[in-house]
Amino acid sequence: MREILPVLGAWYAAGVPFGLATVVAVSRSAPREPGAAMAVGPDDEVVGSVSGGCVEGAVFELAREAVASGEARLETYGYSDDVAFAAGLTCGGEITVLVRPVTPALDPAFGEVAASVAAGEPVTAATVTDGPAPRGATLAVRPDRVAGTLGTPGLDAAVTADARGGLALGASGVRHYGPRGQRREDAVAVFLHSFAPPPRMLVFGAIDYAAAVARVGDFLGYRVTVCDARPVFATAGRFPPGVEVVVDWPHRYLRGTDTDGRTVICVLTHDPKFDVPLLQEALRRPAAYIGAMGSRRTHDERRRRLVEAGLTGPELARLRSPVGLDLGARTPGEVAVSVAAEIVALRWGGSGAPLTVTTGAIHGRTARNQPE
């Protein structure tokens, strides 16, 4: 939903009603993850997607009906057989979609969610999907405050505690409670959609490959910073808009920067005077991915220097070097795709093999390091 929130926020601020469909549960080879969203606004304008095209037509009609009736609905779509015009998934998976009308009067918490996401603040949108509590009721939960209500103080308190517990990791999913928030009951289903701040991608070495990696990192939703000690190369004009460019020694910058289990670190300098102190710092701190560019000879020499510097076997095992998957990449853009492919494969536990030679569910994995 994050990518369509600017549009939804503008509709909401203008007081324009819109129908919002959100994927709240999936199974098997579903095409989208929980939190994927589609909205139908003024003049039947559509933004977002819940299935990549399979059931969008049916969801479009439900969203229009929700605006007209003012009522939320929960619908499940599974495999579509050969019945003509059936609305279903062709992939064999199943998705459950909550469709609800949104206006400032109906959903006073939505504006708080949109504003927090726009400001880069962590927030969870907790929405009732089923049960005696009002379907579609939403609670906006932030680390220090809440807005809205799910119907009872007890339910609000229980959901707030759970939402804050999963907020740091951006965890989303359905939780069950009693009508007053009882933990061992399942009368009320609540979808917790967490919006953690975008994960960081730190790119070291302001070379042409870095510009391409920064571009694909921005496309994947990372907050990208490029750092290089050489001011002649570390200029904003050489990188995509929105990418932060820092002039500093890489290891010194990283030492003063917070990282977490979602952070991606790409070392593209392939110069020992930068690489070795930088990787000493990187391999001893939290990160989802640490990759370093260079030939196999460069890698062997770099590893030798890191061993001499005191890094242990488990620490060195975290290093992805040479960086990227074997795609036969040559150009900076192709290398950036190779690096991005390795990051995505590591995040989801993918093999990197062509899907034509694999078996089993295509979308059935659970993220190891979920950006959001």
C-alpha positions as CSV (number, residue, x, y, z in Angstrom):
1,M,0.0,0.0,0.0
2,R,2.9,2.3,0.7
3,E,3.3,3.2,-3.0
4,I,-0.3,4.4,-3.4
5,L,-0.6,6.3,-0.1
6,P,0.3,9.7,-1.6
7,V,-2.7,9.5,-3.9
8,L,-5.0,8.1,-1.2
9,G,-3.8,10.8,1.2
10,A,-4.7,13.5,-1.3
11,W,-8.2,12.0,-1.8
12,Y,-8.7,11.8,2.0
13,A,-7.5,15.3,2.6
14,A,-10.0,16.6,0.0
15,G,-12.8,14.6,1.6
16,V,-13.3,12.5,-1.5
17,P,-14.7,9.0,-0.7
18,F,-12.9,6.0,-2.1
19,G,-13.1,2.3,-1.8
20,L,-10.0,0.6,-0.5
21,A,-9.3,-3.1,-1.0
22,T,-6.5,-4.7,1.0
23,V,-5.1,-8.2,0.9
24,V,-5.3,-9.5,4.5
25,A,-4.4,-13.1,4.0
26,V,-2.8,-15.4,1.3
27,S,-2.1,-19.1,0.8
28,R,-0.1,-21.2,-1.6
29,S,1.1,-19.4,-4.7
30,A,-0.8,-16.1,-4.3
31,P,0.5,-13.3,-6.5
32,R,0.6,-10.6,-3.8
33,E,1.5,-10.4,-0.2
34,P,-0.7,-9.2,2.7
35,G,-0.9,-5.5,2.7
36,A,-1.1,-5.2,-1.1
37,A,-3.8,-2.7,-1.9
38,M,-6.0,-1.3,-4.6
39,A,-8.3,1.7,-4.4
40,V,-11.1,3.1,-6.5
41,G,-11.5,6.9,-6.3
42,P,-13.3,9.7,-8.0
43,D,-14.3,9.2,-11.7
44,D,-13.5,5.5,-11.1
45,E,-9.8,6.1,-11.0
46,V,-7.9,3.0,-10.0
47,V,-4.6,2.9,-8.2
48,G,-2.7,-0.2,-7.0
49,S,-3.3,-3.9,-7.4
50,V,-4.4,-6.8,-5.2
51,S,-3.6,-9.7,-7.6
52,G,-1.7,-8.6,-10.6
53,G,-4.8,-8.6,-12.7
54,C,-6.7,-11.8,-11.9
55,V,-9.5,-10.5,-9.8
56,E,-9.1,-6.7,-10.2
57,G,-12.4,-6.4,-12.1
58,A,-14.4,-8.0,-9.3
59,V,-12.6,-6.0,-6.6
60,F,-13.3,-2.8,-8.6
61,E,-17.0,-3.4,-8.4
62,L,-16.8,-4.3,-4.7
63,A,-14.9,-1.1,-4.0
64,R,-17.6,1.0,-5.8
65,E,-20.3,-0.8,-3.9
66,A,-18.5,-0.2,-0.6
67,V,-18.5,3.6,-1.3
68,A,-22.2,3.5,-2.2
69,S,-23.3,1.5,0.8
70,G,-20.8,2.7,3.4
71,E,-20.2,-0.9,4.4
72,A,-17.1,-3.1,4.4
73,R,-16.9,-6.6,2.9
74,L,-14.5,-9.5,3.2
75,E,-14.1,-11.7,0.1
76,T,-11.9,-14.7,-0.6
77,Y,-10.7,-15.6,-4.1
78,G,-9.2,-18.9,-5.1
79,Y,-8.5,-20.9,-8.1
80,S,-10.5,-20.1,-11.2
81,D,-11.5,-23.1,-13.3
82,D,-12.7,-22.9,-16.9
83,V,-16.1,-21.4,-16.1
84,A,-16.5,-18.5,-18.4
85,F,-15.9,-15.1,-16.8
86,A,-15.2,-16.5,-13.3
87,A,-13.4,-14.2,-11.0
88,G,-10.5,-16.1,-9.5
89,L,-6.8,-16.7,-9.4
90,T,-5.2,-18.6,-12.2
91,C,-2.1,-19.5,-10.1
92,G,-3.8,-21.9,-7.8
93,G,-3.4,-19.7,-4.7
94,E,-5.9,-17.9,-2.5
95,I,-6.3,-14.4,-1.3
96,T,-8.6,-12.8,1.2
97,V,-9.4,-9.1,0.5
98,L,-11.0,-6.6,2.8
99,V,-12.9,-3.9,0.9
100,R,-14.0,-0.9,2.8
101,P,-15.1,2.7,2.2
102,V,-12.8,5.4,3.4
103,T,-13.7,9.0,4.3
104,P,-12.6,11.3,7.2
105,A,-16.0,10.6,8.9
106,L,-15.9,6.8,8.4
107,D,-12.2,6.3,9.1
108,P,-10.6,9.1,11.2
109,A,-7.5,7.0,11.7
110,F,-6.6,6.7,8.0
111,G,-5.3,10.3,7.8
112,E,-2.9,9.5,10.8
113,V,-1.6,6.5,9.0
114,A,-1.0,8.3,5.7
115,A,0.7,11.3,7.5
116,S,3.0,9.0,9.5
117,V,4.1,7.0,6.4
118,A,4.7,10.3,4.5
119,A,6.9,11.5,7.3
120,G,8.9,8.3,7.6
121,E,7.5,7.5,11.0
122,P,6.7,3.9,12.0
123,V,3.0,3.2,12.2
124,T,0.6,0.2,12.2
125,A,-2.9,0.3,10.7
126,A,-5.0,-2.2,12.7
127,T,-8.3,-2.9,10.9
128,V,-11.1,-5.2,12.0
129,T,-11.8,-7.8,9.2
130,D,-14.3,-10.1,10.9
131,G,-16.3,-10.6,14.1
132,P,-18.7,-8.6,16.3
133,A,-16.5,-5.5,16.2
134,P,-17.3,-3.1,13.4
135,R,-15.7,-4.4,10.2
136,G,-13.4,-1.9,8.7
137,A,-12.8,0.0,12.0
138,T,-9.2,1.1,12.1
139,L,-6.7,2.0,14.8
140,A,-3.5,3.9,14.0
141,V,-0.8,2.7,16.3
142,R,2.5,4.6,16.7
143,P,5.3,4.1,19.3
144,D,4.0,7.0,21.4
145,R,0.3,7.4,20.6
146,V,-2.8,6.0,18.9
147,A,-5.7,7.3,16.9
148,G,-9.1,5.8,16.2
149,T,-10.8,2.9,17.9
150,L,-11.8,-0.7,17.2
151,G,-14.9,-0.5,19.3
152,T,-13.9,-1.3,22.9
153,P,-11.1,0.0,25.2
154,G,-9.9,-3.6,25.9
155,L,-9.6,-4.5,22.3
156,D,-7.8,-1.2,21.5
157,A,-5.3,-1.9,24.4
158,A,-4.6,-5.5,23.3
159,V,-4.1,-4.6,19.6
160,T,-2.0,-1.6,20.5
161,A,0.4,-3.8,22.5
162,D,0.7,-6.3,19.7
163,A,1.1,-3.7,17.0
164,R,3.9,-2.0,18.8
165,G,5.6,-5.3,19.3
166,G,5.8,-6.0,15.6
167,L,6.3,-2.4,14.4
168,A,10.1,-2.3,14.4
169,L,10.3,-5.2,11.9
170,G,7.3,-4.1,9.8
171,A,5.5,-7.3,10.5
172,S,2.0,-7.7,9.1
173,G,-0.7,-10.3,9.6
174,V,-4.1,-11.2,11.1
175,R,-4.4,-11.6,14.9
176,H,-7.4,-12.9,16.8
177,Y,-9.0,-11.6,20.0
178,G,-12.1,-11.7,22.1
179,P,-14.6,-8.8,21.9
180,R,-12.8,-7.0,24.7
181,G,-9.3,-8.0,23.7
182,Q,-9.1,-11.4,25.4
183,R,-6.0,-13.2,24.3
184,R,-7.3,-16.7,24.2
185,E,-10.4,-16.1,22.1
186,D,-10.8,-15.7,18.3
187,A,-14.1,-13.9,17.9
188,V,-12.5,-10.8,16.4
189,A,-10.0,-10.9,13.5
190,V,-7.8,-7.8,13.1
191,F,-5.3,-7.2,10.3
192,L,-2.2,-5.5,11.6
193,H,-0.5,-3.7,8.6
194,S,2.8,-2.3,9.8
195,F,4.7,0.5,8.0
196,A,8.3,0.5,9.3
197,P,10.5,3.3,7.8
198,P,12.0,2.2,4.5
199,P,15.1,0.0,5.0
200,R,18.5,1.5,4.2
201,M,20.8,0.7,1.3
202,L,24.4,1.9,1.9
203,V,26.4,2.0,-1.3
204,F,30.2,2.7,-0.9
205,G,32.2,3.9,-3.8
206,A,30.8,6.7,-6.1
207,I,31.4,5.0,-9.4
208,D,29.2,4.3,-12.4
209,Y,28.2,0.9,-10.9
210,A,27.1,2.7,-7.7
211,A,24.8,5.0,-9.7
212,A,23.1,1.9,-11.2
213,V,22.9,0.1,-7.9
214,A,21.5,3.2,-6.2
215,R,18.8,3.5,-8.9
216,V,17.6,-0.1,-8.5
217,G,17.8,0.2,-4.7
218,D,15.5,3.2,-4.9
219,F,13.2,1.2,-7.2
220,L,13.0,-1.6,-4.6
221,G,12.0,0.8,-1.9
222,Y,15.2,1.3,0.0
223,R,16.4,4.6,1.4
224,V,19.7,4.9,-0.5
225,T,22.9,6.6,0.7
226,V,26.1,6.7,-1.5
227,C,29.3,7.4,0.4
228,D,32.8,8.0,-1.0
229,A,35.9,9.8,0.4
230,R,36.6,11.5,-2.9
231,P,34.6,14.7,-3.4
232,V,35.2,14.8,-7.1
233,F,33.1,11.6,-7.5
234,A,30.6,12.0,-4.6
235,T,28.4,14.6,-6.2
236,A,24.6,14.6,-6.2
237,G,24.4,15.2,-9.9
238,R,25.8,11.8,-10.7
239,F,23.1,10.0,-8.8
240,P,19.3,9.6,-9.0
241,P,17.1,12.3,-7.3
242,G,16.4,11.4,-3.7
243,V,19.6,9.5,-3.2
244,E,21.7,10.9,-0.3
245,V,25.4,11.5,-1.2
246,V,28.0,11.7,1.6
247,V,31.6,12.7,1.3
248,D,33.5,10.8,4.1
249,W,35.8,7.9,4.6
250,P,33.5,4.8,4.3
251,H,34.5,3.1,7.5
252,R,34.1,6.3,9.5
253,Y,30.7,7.1,8.0
254,L,29.5,3.5,8.7
255,R,30.8,3.6,12.3
256,G,28.6,6.6,13.0
257,T,25.5,5.2,11.2
258,D,22.8,3.0,12.6
259,T,22.0,-0.3,10.8
260,D,19.5,-3.0,11.5
261,G,18.5,-6.5,10.3
262,R,17.0,-5.0,7.1
263,T,20.0,-2.9,6.0
264,V,21.8,-3.6,2.7
265,I,25.5,-2.7,2.4
266,C,27.1,-2.7,-1.0
267,V,30.9,-2.2,-1.1
268,L,31.8,-1.2,-4.7
269,T,35.2,0.6,-4.1
270,H,37.4,-2.6,-4.6
271,D,40.3,-0.7,-3.2
272,P,42.0,-2.2,-0.1
273,K,42.5,1.1,1.7
274,F,38.7,1.6,1.7
275,D,37.5,-2.0,1.6
276,V,39.3,-3.6,4.5
277,P,38.5,-1.1,7.3
278,L,34.9,-0.7,5.9
279,L,34.3,-4.5,5.9
280,Q,35.8,-4.8,9.3
281,E,33.1,-2.5,10.6
282,A,30.3,-3.9,8.4
283,L,30.7,-7.6,9.2
284,R,30.5,-6.9,12.9
285,R,27.2,-5.1,12.9
286,P,23.5,-5.9,12.0
287,A,22.7,-6.1,8.3
288,A,20.6,-8.2,6.0
289,Y,23.1,-8.2,3.2
290,I,26.8,-7.3,2.8
291,G,28.2,-7.6,-0.7
292,A,31.6,-6.5,-2.1
293,M,32.6,-6.0,-5.7
294,G,35.8,-7.4,-7.3
295,S,37.3,-10.2,-9.1
296,R,38.0,-13.6,-7.5
297,R,41.6,-12.6,-7.1
298,T,40.5,-9.4,-5.4
299,H,38.2,-11.3,-3.2
300,D,41.0,-13.8,-2.1
301,E,43.4,-10.9,-1.3
302,R,40.6,-9.0,0.5
303,R,39.7,-12.1,2.6
304,R,43.4,-12.6,3.5
305,R,43.6,-9.0,4.8
306,L,40.4,-9.4,6.7
307,V,41.7,-12.6,8.4
308,E,44.9,-10.7,9.3
309,A,42.7,-8.0,10.8
310,G,41.1,-10.5,13.1
311,L,37.7,-11.3,11.5
312,T,36.3,-14.7,12.4
313,G,35.0,-17.5,10.2
314,P,31.3,-16.7,11.0
315,E,31.9,-13.0,10.4
316,L,33.5,-13.7,7.0
317,A,30.7,-16.1,6.0
318,R,28.3,-13.1,5.9
319,L,30.2,-11.5,3.0
320,R,28.7,-12.0,-0.4
321,S,31.7,-11.7,-2.7
322,P,32.1,-11.4,-5.6
323,V,28.9,-9.5,-5.4
324,G,25.7,-10.5,-7.3
325,L,24.3,-13.6,-9.0
326,D,25.8,-15.2,-12.1
327,L,23.8,-13.5,-14.8
328,G,26.7,-12.8,-17.2
329,A,26.4,-9.1,-16.4
330,R,28.7,-6.7,-18.1
331,T,27.3,-3.1,-18.0
332,P,26.7,-1.1,-14.8
333,G,22.9,-1.6,-15.3
334,E,23.3,-5.3,-15.7
335,V,25.5,-5.6,-12.7
336,A,23.0,-3.6,-10.7
337,V,20.3,-6.2,-11.7
338,S,22.6,-9.0,-10.6
339,V,23.2,-7.4,-7.2
340,A,19.4,-6.7,-6.8
341,A,18.7,-10.3,-7.7
342,E,21.0,-11.6,-5.0
343,I,19.5,-9.3,-2.4
344,V,15.9,-10.4,-3.3
345,A,16.9,-14.1,-3.3
346,L,18.6,-13.8,0.1
347,R,15.6,-11.9,1.5
348,W,13.1,-14.6,0.4
349,G,15.3,-17.7,0.5
350,G,15.3,-18.0,-3.3
351,S,17.7,-20.3,-5.1
352,G,18.6,-18.0,-8.0
353,A,17.8,-20.9,-10.4
354,P,15.5,-20.4,-13.4
355,L,11.9,-21.1,-12.4
356,T,11.7,-23.6,-15.3
357,V,13.9,-26.0,-13.4
358,T,12.3,-25.6,-10.0
359,T,9.2,-27.2,-8.5
360,G,6.7,-26.2,-5.8
361,A,5.1,-22.9,-4.9
362,I,6.6,-19.8,-6.6
363,H,5.4,-17.3,-4.0
364,G,5.2,-19.6,-1.0
365,R,8.3,-18.4,0.9
366,T,8.4,-16.2,4.0
367,A,10.7,-13.2,4.0
368,R,13.8,-13.6,6.0
369,N,14.4,-9.8,6.2
370,Q,11.2,-8.0,5.4
371,P,11.6,-4.4,4.4
372,E,7.9,-3.8,4.6
